[in-house]
Amino acid sequence: MGQGRVWHVVVSCVMLAFTMSASVWLARCVVCWQSQVVAQSGSSHHQAQMLVDQHMVVPRGYKVEQYVPTERHYDTSADFATLIADKGLPVLFKASTAVSSWAALRNWTPAYVSAQAGSHQTTVIKGSSPVFTYYDPNRPLVPSETTKQSRSPSATSVHDTHHQHIPLLHQHDSPHREEIRMTVAQFWEMNRRVNVTTGDSLPHDYYYLSAGLDRFPKLRSESFDTPGSPSLVPRVKRVEEGAKHGRGNAPYPSIWMGGPGITAQTHFDWSHNFFVQIYGNKTFLLSPPSEHHRLHLYSSLHPSRRQSRIDFDASESTAPQQQPEPDLLISAWQADLAPGDVLYIPPFWFHRVISTSESISTSIWTDSKEEDIADALEYGPIPFDDTWSRPQTIVALVKYIHLLCTAVLHDVYSTRSSEAGQKHETLVYQSLIELTQQYPHSLPLQDAISAAASYESSLINSCPVFQHLLANSTATARQELAAFAQSEQLAAKLTGASGTQRIAALIREHATGRAEAELILLEYCEKLLWFVMGGSST
């Protein structure tokens, strides 16, 4: 009996120990599971919070349809950048091996780049708004006192087909910005709005720095010129007729710096762009070239060329309370960049860039074949005759624009429906009409472009352009001008080897797509207007 009790006690103790161990194990499992749930919940909450924060950078008027496709592997072969560029679509390389060897990723901070730049002063853009719009005061249509005093209603807002009010930045006003010189250290001090010596607050302005990396040799050596790093320069097939006018094919690396909230207004570039995030974070909103008709671009002659005129950050007092109609929203792909990420931006893709923290970035631009096309058009022959009178020149200009739109947008980019071709022609006409309305003292061609938009030879006598030109002329003069417009000689000259035939062939062979062709053609027509009209009123 005694021995049996002993065994019973032993077994009971073992069972109790096992039960306790099992309970502890189970409890640990429960705790572990709860910890994982909490961690996952916290992670999800953090991710949701980040998404909320990211969505705050998507302005009113945009709709994000997808995120930019991401990849991690960047092939080290010499032609990989070319393969990426040839696809013609944005792609984001996360923690990319293309730049993993860059010392910039280990070194660059505001303090470090300030120290490397030293006492060297560089140009900084100062603005009263965090949204910065590119501005080149050397463009032909730089605002003057005359244009500022002759504002048209269409210069401040537009009404689309749904009568939706869209607030626009005013064409005639110089932006609230100025270029100032300072050191990089002073730039970061101003961005933080605190005097590091006294601790006093600085004025509530915004600062943006963009410069060629050539100005900072040490920084360039730690980034773009890193020995053995994969190439971020695509090999571009040149268009000989345009390339011979002096545009080089050397890449242009630049550096970008800014504080939280600093935003580059929606715009497009002609070049290939491999954008590298070094320090901090940025968000890109990228839109395909086909969105250009929704973006109300500045004229290519304006100091803010290729930028959208839409004031996406318009206050509620100047913008309607309701959201725009869904089909009027700007379609966009979103890309959120962290240090070590590389984003490829194809030519003509619109992008709005928002710094979501203090940020330092580089971009490597390489010329595109579309830039060669533009040069070939700009420096090529124009099928006009110096012996023509002023009325004849304007009539020929109207007809030439009409024939260009037909030859390029309808014949080259043929569609199943002629209505689609006419729609794209109309977009170009509308842009040109808006240009002439905004600058009545510089380009007095409203009637001329309106005539082009509805040009029919059978109605040539009733076109407003002729009525305007010949208001005080004789019936004989009107008949002679109408005969000139309808003559086979004029049609042959405008459509010949130096006219629409040449331009259509260039675009057919080299342009990427219809939207790109529209933008190329629009810029050419604007420059043609300015050149033919001499940049002054009649």
Steps between C-alpha positions, in 0.01 A plus 500: 500500500774742598691436179183543298432832663850612423455416133163672504656815642780486244259452213279780630796732527610413147149553368474830688836613366398396148167679537671812628757484222227450247308791648808720492571387145140563403503835674820591322342397173197716578723791598711449190190481284358810667831676451496410133143620469590825674811534287306430185227733613754765579669441166168526320417813694840646413455408138152651492633811666773521238241458227293777651808718513586412143149567378523845651751582228251414225340836422144569412456436130710182491399135507762235570419197285797284592845497652802506272615141437795411720803279453802430718752360259685745279704318239863607490523457124585813305177492301257456791423874524429495127264204536312682776477821298384317186191373685386858546334444839593609852659239725616523861804304618475458878830494693659478161827320436563771240603743774579273795871573460452877506673662797224760485257255662731469801617858524248751376307690762422872512803549726731297277407666170521839672853420613602376155357811330680721751486874439407456135178690428238362266167622364202415717135556413299676770122498484194590704344163416642148540399428139773608260440558130792516259555849363738616226487880459670476161199348324318715237172530689644626827226704671520873434311797634292498182391139533438538874257782424320307225385193685227295345251300708642175363835581654383430854259212453355271238173317465521157349230312315321428829510871597733405782700794632873425506719753683808595301821674588501836324705509183583870525633510854859428588508223762538589866860390499847638473847368440749568779857394567600319817708210626349153532528529880297823488248328275432226755485755779235696310307181422480420869404861569724514805818698544739236632705765680228695679211252489272772363227411253553607140236636257245248375633461145589192297833411340590261222846415366575341165844507340727301273719252686796646312494784754570253780784270380523305827127427500513397135786260570293336775197450275486515122873445450527202737743256333348170395137594571241396238419753231196723538551645154296347215652490155266713291458457128552850364297670228773627273310798363450636852823381663713700256375825654733471794307316772740262670424157638700529822299423816424787733505403870345745745428525872171595665451611860195615692308483825173321581212602276714655227324414174594524133194605300365244253713511184666288235853479365624395159789298644542152646533531877643250748415655837688378809382565856799543732368643827144530628184418311311624198173420328452522124166525322561401138248543219528371143545746212136450400394703807642820351159625385377497862802681642464839327868547428679829471607585148844383394573871449417583862765510777320208669483285188398133534351568845134459589309821565254329734519627856453163670537660841240770444330597824139417563418869464609498136411143405166322507417286800414195294755269345548515122309257282674158493581526130668835559743376764866462406587132482823419682738225606648545845858422600627536858878526512732420792881519509656267245197498267534575130204622293506507120286780350450478122494810280162682492372331817359768728619495858418685819770454764438542873765484771339319791803570722827682469632365172815475291478340156682478172371459147682397185350648186581368154373657178221322314436452132191719538732790583675436170163510323423836663838637389449366149164679481621824656814534291355352181356683201158666507292484179433874492595758238660833582309659214161438664313796641410513867140380438628222274750389767229478766267313266779256415576458870138412574487249220840354592396433861185332373697283257757414768234378740340296224828353377639413843211431732260345252710345224802381701300397805203371308203380702201285424281804537573832338327660800791389720749666269293818496488494881880510522518774238253700706719467810787666317273773364354567844847534648600747229179697540558520875855621433383784275226598745748524784739718300286722278772765470770251409318255276196665339391181328182398681301518178774332302515196726123485526495495123746212497283303739209512256691546179318411181607637168139536388439737790825691467327832432305481826798420725542764773870536426428640154227727629745633759787545257298652223240699691597814308601327177325482170297207380773432245761468774277258688451287191873496430576382853235230481643384168848489653376288790333250267777487242667172412838675512456588870378150587796344318748727678355436847479123455828457314842375602564795731148501640257249646657213307830548680349546844265205471790279389713608797227433753388178332853358518613620841221614733386260771123543492207723415507705822872566459434605139230740619739665745778520240262644242348748744840638598601525136179686409548744787855578393382525139237755603758705684753484217263575215322778686826651616393491863310828467155624412392578148 
